[in-house]
Every structure is written in structure tokens, then in C-alpha cells.
Amino acid sequence: MRVLPAAATPRKHFSGAAIALSLAAWGLCAMSAAEVRALVNDASAVGASARGWRTLRRWADDVRSGWLFAMEALRQLPEGRRAVAARAGQVLASYAPRADAELPVSHQAFVGALHVA
């Protein structure tokens, strides 16, 4: 038996909230993959992904397939991974409480993901 925190995402190294923050920052805030990685990932070793962060593309593919954030609002998605990330960020930000409306949209997606997990 494996016990994980409630916010943990199965088979992922990041919580759903951290993934939501990443997708929103990449898709909605037009941050580069390297900037998103610096914001979210605490690993100092970059290695093979020095030009960006392939994980963002994987997460966008997981959203498209319905494996990650399987929600009715994310069934019909636009073309392109960054567009998928933007749509996921919008949907998850919509779940943030009104009290967080002044936060940047990427942070609203983070908080919103905590409410749908």
C-alpha cells in the first residue's frame, strides 16, 4: 500500500496544483518553458532539457488524452500543446475562490487545482 498526500497526482513528481501553475504560466502568461521550469522545479541540475522543459509538453498531452485533469470542460481542446495548456489554465483558474481574483492567472490556476483535486 502506498499513501500519498491528497494533493499528489498519481504517477507524477509534481502536485496537480504545481502542474496547473506550470500549464497556466506556459499557456496563458507566455512564459518560456525554461522560465516555467525555474518557477516550479527546484532541481538545480538541468541536464538534457537545458533549452526548455519537455515535461510541459507531456502534461499538455496528458490533459488532451483525459488522463490529467479529466473534466468535462477539457474534452474539446484546441490544436497545439501551448493552446491546450492555456485552456487547462483557464478552466482550473475558474475554480479559484473570488478572494483570489487579484492573483495572477497562473496562481489562480494553482489555487483552482486544489479545489478540483
C-alpha positions as CSV (number, residue, x, y, z in Angstrom):
1,M,0.0,0.0,0.0
2,R,1.3,3.5,-0.9
3,V,0.0,6.5,0.9
4,L,0.3,9.9,-0.7
5,P,-0.8,13.4,0.3
6,A,-4.2,14.4,-1.1
7,A,-2.7,17.0,-3.4
8,A,-0.4,14.4,-5.1
9,T,-1.0,13.4,-8.7
10,P,-0.7,9.7,-9.4
11,R,2.5,8.7,-11.3
12,K,3.7,12.4,-11.3
13,H,6.5,14.0,-9.4
14,F,4.5,17.2,-9.0
15,S,1.2,18.0,-7.4
16,G,-1.8,18.8,-9.5
17,A,-1.6,22.4,-8.3
18,A,2.1,22.7,-9.4
19,I,1.1,21.2,-12.8
20,A,-1.8,23.7,-13.1
21,L,0.5,26.6,-12.3
22,S,3.0,25.4,-14.9
23,L,0.5,24.9,-17.6
24,A,-1.1,28.3,-17.0
25,A,2.2,30.1,-16.8
26,W,3.3,28.5,-20.1
27,G,0.0,28.8,-21.9
28,L,-1.6,32.0,-20.6
29,C,1.3,34.1,-19.3
30,A,3.5,33.3,-22.4
31,M,6.5,32.3,-20.2
32,S,9.1,30.1,-21.9
33,A,9.5,26.5,-20.8
34,A,12.8,27.4,-19.2
35,E,11.1,30.2,-17.2
36,V,8.3,27.9,-16.0
37,R,10.9,25.3,-15.0
38,A,12.8,27.9,-12.9
39,L,9.5,28.9,-11.3
40,V,8.2,25.5,-10.4
41,N,11.1,23.0,-10.4
42,D,13.6,23.2,-7.5
43,A,16.1,20.9,-9.2
44,S,19.3,22.8,-10.0
45,A,20.6,20.2,-12.4
46,V,19.1,20.9,-15.9
47,G,20.8,18.2,-18.0
48,A,19.3,17.3,-21.3
49,S,16.4,19.7,-21.1
50,A,18.6,22.8,-20.9
51,R,16.7,24.5,-23.7
52,G,13.3,24.1,-22.1
53,W,11.2,21.7,-20.2
54,R,9.8,18.7,-22.0
55,T,7.6,17.9,-19.1
56,L,5.3,20.7,-20.1
57,R,4.6,19.1,-23.4
58,R,4.0,15.8,-21.7
59,W,1.5,17.3,-19.3
60,A,-0.3,19.0,-22.2
61,D,-0.5,15.6,-23.9
62,D,-1.9,14.1,-20.7
63,V,-4.6,16.8,-20.5
64,R,-5.5,16.2,-24.1
65,S,-5.8,12.4,-23.5
66,G,-8.0,13.0,-20.5
67,W,-5.6,11.4,-18.1
68,L,-4.7,14.6,-16.3
69,F,-7.5,16.9,-15.1
70,A,-10.2,14.8,-16.6
71,M,-13.0,17.3,-16.6
72,E,-16.0,18.0,-18.9
73,A,-14.7,21.4,-19.7
74,L,-11.4,19.9,-21.1
75,R,-12.9,17.5,-23.5
76,Q,-12.8,19.6,-26.6
77,L,-9.4,21.2,-26.8
78,P,-7.7,23.4,-29.4
79,E,-4.8,22.3,-31.5
80,G,-1.3,22.7,-30.2
81,R,0.2,21.9,-26.8
82,R,0.5,25.5,-25.7
83,A,-3.1,26.1,-26.5
84,V,-4.1,23.1,-24.5
85,A,-2.1,24.4,-21.6
86,A,-3.8,27.7,-21.9
87,R,-7.3,26.1,-21.9
88,A,-6.4,24.0,-18.9
89,G,-5.1,27.0,-17.1
90,Q,-8.3,28.9,-17.8
91,V,-10.5,26.1,-16.7
92,L,-8.6,25.5,-13.5
93,A,-8.4,29.2,-12.7
94,S,-12.1,29.4,-12.8
95,Y,-12.3,27.1,-9.7
96,A,-10.3,29.6,-7.6
97,P,-12.3,31.4,-5.0
98,R,-13.3,35.0,-5.7
99,A,-11.0,36.1,-2.9
100,D,-8.1,35.1,-5.1
101,A,-9.3,37.1,-8.1
102,E,-6.4,39.7,-7.7
103,L,-3.8,37.0,-8.1
104,P,-2.0,36.4,-11.4
105,V,-4.0,33.9,-13.5
106,S,-1.3,31.2,-13.1
107,H,-1.7,31.4,-9.4
108,Q,-5.4,31.3,-9.7
109,A,-5.0,28.0,-11.6
110,F,-2.8,26.7,-8.8
111,V,-5.5,27.5,-6.2
112,G,-8.2,26.2,-8.5
113,A,-6.5,22.9,-9.0
114,L,-6.5,22.5,-5.2
115,H,-10.3,22.7,-5.3
116,V,-10.8,20.1,-8.1
117,A,-8.2,17.5,-6.8
